[in-house]
Amino acid sequence: MKYLGARGYIALAAIVTAVLLIGSAILQRQVFRAGQETASLRISPADFRLLNGETVDLEVLSESSAPVFAVGFQADITFNRSQLEFVEAVPLNGWKTLRLEASSDRVSWVLTPLLSDPAVAPFLDTQSLGRLRFRAVGAGVATVGFDQSRTILAATDPATGNFVYNAAMSVQSSSGAITGATEEA
């Protein structure tokens, strides 16, 4: 086996270093950059209080860690059917509902930005996606929350154009107390 001279080892080290630097730059631009675009989804208000028969409007909010262009939103929202009844879902202006399916204890809601060129909505900081209305039907503690395994906020990075399949990294539910009797002032 023939050994490389000092110049050969230096050349080999320079080539390996260059390959590692180029590979790192590509990964930083393509992979790690996409991982930085994250959002927290929450339902606001976090706490509510209702009398039996009253309605509550809950806003669906996204809080982005960096500017992104949202291209779609799919949410599976669960609630306790013994305390709440789903009334309606209203998307934010500039968005439209593609699908809305409601069962006795779950709402499946798919939204997309209205057609533009391209069909995207810029998100920065806190952004409302729409509101959900529920009616109180029974006394007790009611929770409205996301099924995180079925909730997706699809987005693209405006700087690189990278597609982020699901920027929704965390979710926060809302809960409320429902009383059966009219409260006296």
Disulfide bonds with the S-S distance in Angstrom:
none
